[in-house]
Amino acid sequence: MQIVTSWMRQGIQQGEAKLILRLLNRRLGEVNPQLQAQIQSLSTAELDDLGEALLDFTTTADLEAWFENR
């Protein structure tokens, strides 16, 4: 049961990262591979925070600043 729960959690996290990357690509243009890797390594809670913060982003610099300030 623990393996299934872990697998489900990982799937949710990957899905959330994918959605956030799609939203960022639409809002800012293509996100560079280094930032994509950073986003994919975030926890679910961090992805939730980024999901809210990205609504205020206007440039890639805003995303980079978010990573620096977290």
N, C-alpha and C positions, 0 to 999 in steps of 0.2 A: 504494500500500500504506500509506503514511504517513497518508493521509486516512482510510482505513478504520480503522486503529488508533486514531486520534484520535477518530473517531466512536464506536467501541466503548467507549473509555475514558469518554467523555462520557456515554454511555448507562448504563454501570455506575454512574458517580457520581450521575446523576439517580435511578436506581433505589434506590441506597443512601440518598440524602437522603429519598426518598419513604417508605421503610421506617422510617427514624428518626423522621420526622414522625408517622407512624402510631403508633409506639410511644410517643412523647412525648404525643400526644393521648390515648391510652388511659391513660397513667400520670398525667398532670397535668391533663387537660382540654384544651380547645381552646387551642392555641398561637397567640399573637397574630401578625398578619401581619408585623410587623417582625422578630420572632424567626424566623419561617418563612423570610423572605428571607435572614437571616444564615445559617441552616442550609443553604439551597440554594446559597450561595456558598462553602461550605467545600470544601476539597480532599478527595480520597478518604481520605488519611491522617487528616485532621482528623475526618472523618465516622466513621472507625473508632474514634478516641479518644472521640468523643461517644457512640457506640454502647455502649461499655463504661461510660462515666461515668453515662449515664442510668439505669443499674440502681440507682444510689444516690440518685437524685433523688426528692424527695417533694413539692416545690413548684416553681412557675415561678421563684422566686427562686434555686433551685439551678441551674437552666439559665442564668439571667442571670449568676450568679456564675461558672459555667464559662466563659462567653464573656469575662468580665472578667479571669480568671486565665490564660487561654491565651496 
